[in-house]
């Protein structure tokens, strides 16, 4: 297991977890979130390419439509 920080809260995650897998495990639809990994914005098309490491910081922002 590794320890990561998601939106300011420490969480445990299995080794080799991708950013996409993390988002899905939180019950969030990847198409409805903007993601930042260690201060870098990650494009949705690359969420599965980002492998998380112990100590990483993730910020997830849900996209809400309206008008």
LOKEMAR-945946 format. One record per atom (N, C-alpha, C, O, CB): residue in one letter; atom name; residue number from 1; z, y, x. Coordinates in nm, 4 decimals, always signed. Glycine has a CB too. Layout:
! residues N
<"A","CA",NUM,<Z,Y,X>>
...
END
This chain:
! residues 67
<"X","N",1,<+0.0000,-0.1187,+0.0841>>
<"X","CA",1,<+0.0000,+0.0000,+0.0000>>
<"X","C",1,<+0.0000,+0.1247,+0.0883>>
<"X","O",1,<+0.0473,+0.1235,+0.2020>>
<"X","CB",1,<+0.1222,+0.0000,-0.0955>>
<"X","N",2,<-0.0536,+0.2297,+0.0329>>
<"X","CA",2,<-0.0516,+0.3582,+0.1017>>
<"X","C",2,<+0.0053,+0.4628,+0.0066>>
<"X","O",2,<+0.0099,+0.4425,-0.1147>>
<"X","CB",2,<-0.1942,+0.3985,+0.1508>>
<"X","N",3,<+0.0480,+0.5733,+0.0628>>
<"X","CA",3,<+0.1072,+0.6823,-0.0154>>
<"X","C",3,<+0.0110,+0.7992,-0.0126>>
<"X","O",3,<-0.0268,+0.8464,+0.0946>>
<"X","CB",3,<+0.2479,+0.7239,+0.0399>>
<"X","N",4,<-0.0289,+0.8465,-0.1304>>
<"X","CA",4,<-0.1171,+0.9629,-0.1418>>
<"X","C",4,<-0.0515,+1.0642,-0.2359>>
<"X","O",4,<+0.0440,+1.0313,-0.3062>>
<"X","CB",4,<-0.2596,+0.9215,-0.1940>>
<"X","N",5,<-0.1020,+1.1845,-0.2367>>
<"X","CA",5,<-0.0488,+1.2895,-0.3245>>
<"X","C",5,<-0.1608,+1.3285,-0.4208>>
<"X","O",5,<-0.2693,+1.3680,-0.3782>>
<"X","CB",5,<+0.0029,+1.4154,-0.2416>>
<"X","N",6,<-0.1337,+1.3171,-0.5508>>
<"X","CA",6,<-0.2318,+1.3494,-0.6545>>
<"X","C",6,<-0.1739,+1.4602,-0.7416>>
<"X","O",6,<-0.0711,+1.4424,-0.8070>>
<"X","CB",6,<-0.2683,+1.2231,-0.7405>>
<"X","N",7,<-0.2414,+1.5742,-0.7413>>
<"X","CA",7,<-0.1970,+1.6906,-0.8191>>
<"X","C",7,<-0.0483,+1.7201,-0.7962>>
<"X","O",7,<+0.0265,+1.7475,-0.8900>>
<"X","CB",7,<-0.2234,+1.6674,-0.9689>>
<"X","N",8,<-0.0080,+1.7139,-0.6698>>
<"X","CA",8,<+0.1276,+1.7507,-0.6326>>
<"X","C",8,<+0.2319,+1.6412,-0.6469>>
<"X","O",8,<+0.3491,+1.6641,-0.6173>>
<"X","CB",8,<+0.1689,+1.8647,-0.7126>>
<"X","N",9,<+0.1918,+1.5218,-0.6920>>
<"X","CA",9,<+0.2852,+1.4115,-0.7098>>
<"X","C",9,<+0.2499,+1.2969,-0.6166>>
<"X","O",9,<+0.1335,+1.2583,-0.6064>>
<"X","CB",9,<+0.2856,+1.3636,-0.8554>>
<"X","N",10,<+0.3502,+1.2425,-0.5484>>
<"X","CA",10,<+0.3281,+1.1267,-0.4617>>
<"X","C",10,<+0.3032,+1.0030,-0.5458>>
<"X","O",10,<+0.3683,+0.9811,-0.6480>>
<"X","CB",10,<+0.4483,+1.1044,-0.3678>>
<"X","N",11,<+0.2066,+0.9216,-0.5005>>
<"X","CA",11,<+0.1722,+0.7968,-0.5695>>
<"X","C",11,<+0.1428,+0.6902,-0.4653>>
<"X","O",11,<+0.1013,+0.7203,-0.3533>>
<"X","CB",11,<+0.0499,+0.8164,-0.6651>>
<"X","N",12,<+0.1646,+0.5665,-0.5035>>
<"X","CA",12,<+0.1239,+0.4540,-0.4213>>
<"X","C",12,<-0.0131,+0.4082,-0.4688>>
<"X","O",12,<-0.0438,+0.4114,-0.5880>>
<"X","CB",12,<+0.2279,+0.3379,-0.4278>>
<"X","N",13,<-0.0944,+0.3657,-0.3731>>
<"X","CA",13,<-0.2274,+0.3142,-0.4063>>
<"X","C",13,<-0.2595,+0.1999,-0.3105>>
<"X","O",13,<-0.2153,+0.2011,-0.1956>>
<"X","CB",13,<-0.3365,+0.4272,-0.3978>>
<"X","N",14,<-0.3353,+0.1021,-0.3565>>
<"X","CA",14,<-0.3734,-0.0081,-0.2686>>
<"X","C",14,<-0.4615,+0.0416,-0.1540>>
<"X","O",14,<-0.5361,+0.1382,-0.1695>>
<"X","CB",14,<-0.4464,-0.1172,-0.3483>>
<"X","N",15,<-0.4522,-0.0252,-0.0395>>
<"X","CA",15,<-0.5404,+0.0071,+0.0729>>
<"X","C",15,<-0.6863,-0.0062,+0.0268>>
<"X","O",15,<-0.7167,-0.0855,-0.0623>>
<"X","CB",15,<-0.5116,-0.0866,+0.1959>>
<"X","N",16,<-0.7734,+0.0699,+0.0864>>
<"X","CA",16,<-0.9185,+0.0672,+0.0603>>
<"X","C",16,<-0.9559,+0.1197,-0.0775>>
<"X","O",16,<-1.0662,+0.0927,-0.1250>>
<"X","CB",16,<-0.9705,-0.0734,+0.0750>>
<"X","N",17,<-0.8672,+0.1939,-0.1428>>
<"X","CA",17,<-0.8995,+0.2529,-0.2724>>
<"X","C",17,<-0.9994,+0.3665,-0.2529>>
<"X","O",17,<-0.9852,+0.4478,-0.1616>>
<"X","CB",17,<-0.7714,+0.3040,-0.3435>>
<"X","N",18,<-1.0995,+0.3714,-0.3386>>
<"X","CA",18,<-1.1928,+0.4831,-0.3353>>
<"X","C",18,<-1.1441,+0.5913,-0.4311>>
<"X","O",18,<-1.0601,+0.5665,-0.5176>>
<"X","CB",18,<-1.3367,+0.4368,-0.3721>>
<"X","N",19,<-1.1975,+0.7095,-0.4143>>
<"X","CA",19,<-1.1622,+0.8188,-0.5044>>
<"X","C",19,<-1.2027,+0.7847,-0.6470>>
<"X","O",19,<-1.1292,+0.8159,-0.7407>>
<"X","CB",19,<-1.2289,+0.9500,-0.4598>>
<"X","N",20,<-1.3171,+0.7219,-0.6654>>
<"X","CA",20,<-1.3613,+0.6811,-0.7988>>
<"X","C",20,<-1.2630,+0.5820,-0.8607>>
<"X","O",20,<-1.2268,+0.5960,-0.9776>>
<"X","CB",20,<-1.5017,+0.6191,-0.7921>>
<"X","N",21,<-1.2197,+0.4830,-0.7847>>
<"X","CA",21,<-1.1252,+0.3834,-0.8363>>
<"X","C",21,<-0.9928,+0.4490,-0.8740>>
<"X","O",21,<-0.9319,+0.4127,-0.9746>>
<"X","CB",21,<-1.1014,+0.2723,-0.7321>>
<"X","N",22,<-0.9482,+0.5450,-0.7943>>
<"X","CA",22,<-0.8247,+0.6161,-0.8260>>
<"X","C",22,<-0.8380,+0.6906,-0.9580>>
<"X","O",22,<-0.7503,+0.6813,-1.0440>>
<"X","CB",22,<-0.7881,+0.7137,-0.7136>>
<"X","N",23,<-0.9460,+0.7635,-0.9742>>
<"X","CA",23,<-0.9688,+0.8404,-1.0972>>
<"X","C",23,<-0.9703,+0.7471,-1.2182>>
<"X","O",23,<-0.9083,+0.7762,-1.3204>>
<"X","CB",23,<-1.1019,+0.9194,-1.0885>>
<"X","N",24,<-1.0406,+0.6365,-1.2062>>
<"X","CA",24,<-1.0476,+0.5412,-1.3170>>
<"X","C",24,<-0.9117,+0.4789,-1.3462>>
<"X","O",24,<-0.8786,+0.4549,-1.4623>>
<"X","CB",24,<-1.1492,+0.4319,-1.2861>>
<"X","N",25,<-0.8319,+0.4521,-1.2418>>
<"X","CA",25,<-0.7000,+0.3921,-1.2624>>
<"X","C",25,<-0.6054,+0.4871,-1.3350>>
<"X","O",25,<-0.5078,+0.4435,-1.3960>>
<"X","CB",25,<-0.6393,+0.3511,-1.1288>>
<"X","N",26,<-0.6344,+0.6162,-1.3284>>
<"X","CA",26,<-0.5536,+0.7158,-1.3977>>
<"X","C",26,<-0.5976,+0.7349,-1.5430>>
<"X","O",26,<-0.5396,+0.8149,-1.6164>>
<"X","CB",26,<-0.5606,+0.8482,-1.3240>>
<"X","N",27,<-0.7010,+0.6603,-1.5835>>
<"X","CA",27,<-0.7503,+0.6694,-1.7205>>
<"X","C",27,<-0.8346,+0.7926,-1.7461>>
<"X","O",27,<-0.8480,+0.8372,-1.8600>>
<"X","CB",27,<-0.6358,+0.6680,-1.8153>>
<"X","N",28,<-0.8913,+0.8472,-1.6402>>
<"X","CA",28,<-0.9729,+0.9682,-1.6507>>
<"X","C",28,<-1.1198,+0.9295,-1.6358>>
<"X","O",28,<-1.1543,+0.8484,-1.5499>>
<"X","CB",28,<-0.9316,+1.0739,-1.5427>>
<"X","N",29,<-1.2052,+0.9866,-1.7180>>
<"X","CA",29,<-1.3485,+0.9630,-1.7059>>
<"X","C",29,<-1.4015,+1.0467,-1.5899>>
<"X","O",29,<-1.3846,+1.1686,-1.5899>>
<"X","CB",29,<-1.4231,+0.9975,-1.8389>>
<"X","N",30,<-1.4647,+0.9842,-1.4918>>
<"X","CA",30,<-1.5126,+1.0567,-1.3738>>
<"X","C",30,<-1.6070,+1.1721,-1.4053>>
<"X","O",30,<-1.6117,+1.2708,-1.3319>>
<"X","CB",30,<-1.5814,+0.9617,-1.2820>>
<"X","N",31,<-1.6813,+1.1598,-1.5133>>
<"X","CA",31,<-1.7761,+1.2657,-1.5481>>
<"X","C",31,<-1.7065,+1.3894,-1.6055>>
<"X","O",31,<-1.7698,+1.4934,-1.6237>>
<"X","CB",31,<-1.8779,+1.2131,-1.6480>>
<"X","N",32,<-1.5765,+1.3781,-1.6341>>
<"X","CA",32,<-1.5027,+1.4897,-1.6922>>
<"X","C",32,<-1.4006,+1.5502,-1.5959>>
<"X","O",32,<-1.3058,+1.6161,-1.6385>>
<"X","CB",32,<-1.4327,+1.4444,-1.8177>>
<"X","N",33,<-1.4206,+1.5273,-1.4653>>
<"X","CA",33,<-1.3235,+1.5766,-1.3683>>
<"X","C",33,<-1.3947,+1.6336,-1.2455>>
<"X","O",33,<-1.5000,+1.5848,-1.2042>>
<"X","CB",33,<-1.2269,+1.4639,-1.3268>>
<"X","N",34,<-1.3351,+1.7373,-1.1888>>
<"X","CA",34,<-1.3767,+1.7885,-1.0586>>
<"X","C",34,<-1.2713,+1.7392,-0.9599>>
<"X","O",34,<-1.1518,+1.7441,-0.9890>>
<"X","CB",34,<-1.3906,+1.9482,-1.0575>>
<"X","N",35,<-1.3151,+1.6916,-0.8428>>
<"X","CA",35,<-1.2227,+1.6314,-0.7478>>
<"X","C",35,<-1.2273,+1.7015,-0.6131>>
<"X","O",35,<-1.3329,+1.7412,-0.5639>>
<"X","CB",35,<-1.2539,+1.4841,-0.7305>>
<"X","N",36,<-1.1089,+1.7152,-0.5556>>
<"X","CA",36,<-1.0948,+1.7716,-0.4219>>
<"X","C",36,<-1.0163,+1.6701,-0.3381>>
<"X","O",36,<-0.9105,+1.6225,-0.3794>>
<"X","CB",36,<-1.0227,+1.9128,-0.4253>>
<"X","N",37,<-1.0693,+1.6383,-0.2210>>
<"X","CA",37,<-1.0063,+1.5415,-0.1304>>
<"X","C",37,<-0.9769,+1.6122,+0.0007>>
<"X","O",37,<-1.0687,+1.6519,+0.0724>>
<"X","CB",37,<-1.0978,+1.4157,-0.1074>>
<"X","N",38,<-0.8487,+1.6278,+0.0320>>
<"X","CA",38,<-0.8077,+1.6955,+0.1559>>
<"X","C",38,<-0.8801,+1.8290,+0.1735>>
<"X","O",38,<-0.9387,+1.8550,+0.2786>>
<"X","CB",38,<-0.8346,+1.6055,+0.2771>>
<"X","N",39,<-0.8758,+1.9124,+0.0711>>
<"X","CA",39,<-0.9325,+2.0479,+0.0721>>
<"X","C",39,<-1.0846,+2.0540,+0.0682>>
<"X","O",39,<-1.1413,+2.1620,+0.0853>>
<"X","CB",39,<-0.8857,+2.1193,+0.1927>>
<"X","N",40,<-1.1520,+1.9423,+0.0464>>
<"X","CA",40,<-1.2979,+1.9423,+0.0358>>
<"X","C",40,<-1.3382,+1.8952,-0.1039>>
<"X","O",40,<-1.2911,+1.7919,-0.1514>>
<"X","CB",40,<-1.3619,+1.8514,+0.1453>>
<"X","N",41,<-1.4257,+1.9719,-0.1691>>
<"X","CA",41,<-1.4781,+1.9329,-0.3003>>
<"X","C",41,<-1.5686,+1.8115,-0.2817>>
<"X","O",41,<-1.6490,+1.8064,-0.1886>>
<"X","CB",41,<-1.5559,+2.0512,-0.3685>>
<"X","N",42,<-1.5548,+1.7143,-0.3710>>
<"X","CA",42,<-1.6365,+1.5929,-0.3656>>
<"X","C",42,<-1.7292,+1.5918,-0.4860>>
<"X","O",42,<-1.6843,+1.6006,-0.6003>>
<"X","CB",42,<-1.5476,+1.4643,-0.3624>>
<"X","N",43,<-1.8584,+1.5810,-0.4596>>
<"X","CA",43,<-1.9559,+1.5728,-0.5686>>
<"X","C",43,<-1.9371,+1.4405,-0.6423>>
<"X","O",43,<-1.9047,+1.3387,-0.5812>>
<"X","CB",43,<-2.1019,+1.5858,-0.5147>>
<"X","N",44,<-1.9574,+1.4427,-0.7727>>
<"X","CA",44,<-1.9387,+1.3219,-0.8538>>
<"X","C",44,<-2.0192,+1.2041,-0.8011>>
<"X","O",44,<-1.9716,+1.0907,-0.8042>>
<"X","CB",44,<-1.9771,+1.3493,-0.9978>>
<"X","N",45,<-2.1389,+1.2290,-0.7535>>
<"X","CA",45,<-2.2241,+1.1211,-0.7036>>
<"X","C",45,<-2.1638,+1.0513,-0.5816>>
<"X","O",45,<-2.2063,+0.9412,-0.5464>>
<"X","CB",45,<-2.3615,+1.1757,-0.6687>>
<"X","N",46,<-2.0661,+1.1136,-0.5173>>
<"X","CA",46,<-2.0078,+1.0581,-0.3946>>
<"X","C",46,<-1.8631,+1.0125,-0.4112>>
<"X","O",46,<-1.7975,+0.9811,-0.3119>>
<"X","CB",46,<-2.0150,+1.1603,-0.2845>>
<"X","N",47,<-1.8120,+1.0082,-0.5332>>
<"X","CA",47,<-1.6734,+0.9678,-0.5551>>
<"X","C",47,<-1.6450,+0.8274,-0.5030>>
<"X","O",47,<-1.5355,+0.8009,-0.4533>>
<"X","CB",47,<-1.6402,+0.9750,-0.7023>>
<"X","N",48,<-1.7413,+0.7384,-0.5136>>
<"X","CA",48,<-1.7218,+0.6009,-0.4680>>
<"X","C",48,<-1.7372,+0.5881,-0.3164>>
<"X","O",48,<-1.7020,+0.4849,-0.2593>>
<"X","CB",48,<-1.8205,+0.5083,-0.5379>>
<"X","N",49,<-1.7893,+0.6916,-0.2511>>
<"X","CA",49,<-1.8080,+0.6895,-0.1060>>
<"X","C",49,<-1.6824,+0.7322,-0.0303>>
<"X","O",49,<-1.6711,+0.7078,+0.0898>>
<"X","CB",49,<-1.9235,+0.7797,-0.0676>>
<"X","N",50,<-1.5884,+0.7957,-0.0998>>
<"X","CA",50,<-1.4666,+0.8467,-0.0354>>
<"X","C",50,<-1.3580,+0.7406,-0.0420>>
<"X","O",50,<-1.3066,+0.7095,-0.1495>>
<"X","CB",50,<-1.4183,+0.9786,-0.1027>>
<"X","N",51,<-1.3234,+0.6849,+0.0749>>
<"X","CA",51,<-1.2160,+0.5865,+0.0850>>
<"X","C",51,<-1.0885,+0.6600,+0.1227>>
<"X","O",51,<-1.0843,+0.7316,+0.2227>>
<"X","CB",51,<-1.2498,+0.4749,+0.1894>>
<"X","N",52,<-0.9849,+0.6421,+0.0423>>
<"X","CA",52,<-0.8601,+0.7139,+0.0630>>
<"X","C",52,<-0.7787,+0.6515,+0.1751>>
<"X","O",52,<-0.7875,+0.5315,+0.2013>>
<"X","CB",52,<-0.7788,+0.7167,-0.0653>>
<"X","N",53,<-0.6991,+0.7355,+0.2410>>
<"X","CA",53,<-0.6115,+0.6923,+0.3495>>
<"X","C",53,<-0.4703,+0.7395,+0.3221>>
<"X","O",53,<-0.4487,+0.8329,+0.2448>>
<"X","CB",53,<-0.6611,+0.7455,+0.4857>>
<"X","N",54,<-0.3745,+0.6747,+0.3856>>
<"X","CA",54,<-0.2352,+0.7129,+0.3718>>
<"X","C",54,<-0.2184,+0.8606,+0.4052>>
<"X","O",54,<-0.2664,+0.9076,+0.5083>>
<"X","CB",54,<-0.1459,+0.6262,+0.4620>>
<"X","N",55,<-0.1499,+0.9333,+0.3172>>
<"X","CA",55,<-0.1240,+1.0752,+0.3387>>
<"X","C",55,<-0.2290,+1.1696,+0.2829>>
<"X","O",55,<-0.2125,+1.2913,+0.2919>>
<"X","CB",55,<-0.1106,+1.1000,+0.4820>>
<"X","N",56,<-0.3368,+1.1170,+0.2254>>
<"X","CA",56,<-0.4405,+1.2033,+0.1674>>
<"X","C",56,<-0.3860,+1.2830,+0.0496>>
<"X","O",56,<-0.2922,+1.2413,-0.0183>>
<"X","CB",56,<-0.5612,+1.1196,+0.1225>>
<"X","N",57,<-0.4472,+1.3980,+0.0275>>
<"X","CA",57,<-0.4122,+1.4839,-0.0847>>
<"X","C",57,<-0.5332,+1.4962,-0.1767>>
<"X","O",57,<-0.6435,+1.5288,-0.1329>>
<"X","CB",57,<-0.3649,+1.6239,-0.0357>>
<"X","N",58,<-0.5104,+1.4695,-0.3044>>
<"X","CA",58,<-0.6161,+1.4737,-0.4051>>
<"X","C",58,<-0.5766,+1.5738,-0.5131>>
<"X","O",58,<-0.4627,+1.5749,-0.5598>>
<"X","CB",58,<-0.6414,+1.3322,-0.4665>>
<"X","N",59,<-0.6717,+1.6573,-0.5516>>
<"X","CA",59,<-0.6532,+1.7461,-0.6670>>
<"X","C",59,<-0.7619,+1.7118,-0.7676>>
<"X","O",59,<-0.8801,+1.7082,-0.7334>>
<"X","CB",59,<-0.6590,+1.8991,-0.6255>>
<"X","N",60,<-0.7221,+1.6870,-0.8900>>
<"X","CA",60,<-0.8161,+1.6555,-0.9978>>
<"X","C",60,<-0.8030,+1.7619,-1.1057>>
<"X","O",60,<-0.6929,+1.7943,-1.1500>>
<"X","CB",60,<-0.7899,+1.5127,-1.0565>>
<"X","N",61,<-0.9160,+1.8150,-1.1467>>
<"X","CA",61,<-0.9187,+1.9168,-1.2507>>
<"X","C",61,<-1.0072,+1.8680,-1.3631>>
<"X","O",61,<-1.1262,+1.8438,-1.3433>>
<"X","CB",61,<-0.9686,+2.0528,-1.1958>>
<"X","N",62,<-0.9503,+1.8537,-1.4794>>
<"X","CA",62,<-1.0290,+1.8098,-1.5953>>
<"X","C",62,<-1.1165,+1.9232,-1.6447>>
<"X","O",62,<-1.0725,+2.0377,-1.6559>>
<"X","CB",62,<-0.9372,+1.7599,-1.7088>>
<"X","N",63,<-1.2396,+1.8898,-1.6736>>
<"X","CA",63,<-1.3347,+1.9872,-1.7245>>
<"X","C",63,<-1.3252,+1.9881,-1.8771>>
<"X","O",63,<-1.3369,+1.8838,-1.9413>>
<"X","CB",63,<-1.4801,+1.9548,-1.6768>>
<"X","N",64,<-1.3043,+2.1048,-1.9334>>
<"X","CA",64,<-1.2899,+2.1184,-2.0777>>
<"X","C",64,<-1.3985,+2.2124,-2.1275>>
<"X","O",64,<-1.4125,+2.3243,-2.0781>>
<"X","CB",64,<-1.1478,+2.1707,-2.1162>>
<"X","N",65,<-1.4749,+2.1664,-2.2252>>
<"X","CA",65,<-1.5778,+2.2505,-2.2843>>
<"X","C",65,<-1.5217,+2.3318,-2.3996>>
<"X","O",65,<-1.4190,+2.2973,-2.4582>>
<"X","CB",65,<-1.6951,+2.1659,-2.3318>>
<"X","N",66,<-1.5873,+2.4346,-2.4294>>
<"X","CA",66,<-1.5417,+2.5172,-2.5406>>
<"X","C",66,<-1.6376,+2.6332,-2.5602>>
<"X","O",66,<-1.7396,+2.6448,-2.4924>>
<"X","CB",66,<-1.3981,+2.5688,-2.5162>>
<"X","N",67,<-1.6035,+2.7142,-2.6503>>
<"X","CA",67,<-1.6929,+2.8259,-2.6712>>
<"X","C",67,<-1.6363,+2.9254,-2.7677>>
<"X","O",67,<-1.7001,+3.0267,-2.7965>>
<"X","CB",67,<-1.8250,+2.7783,-2.7196>>
END
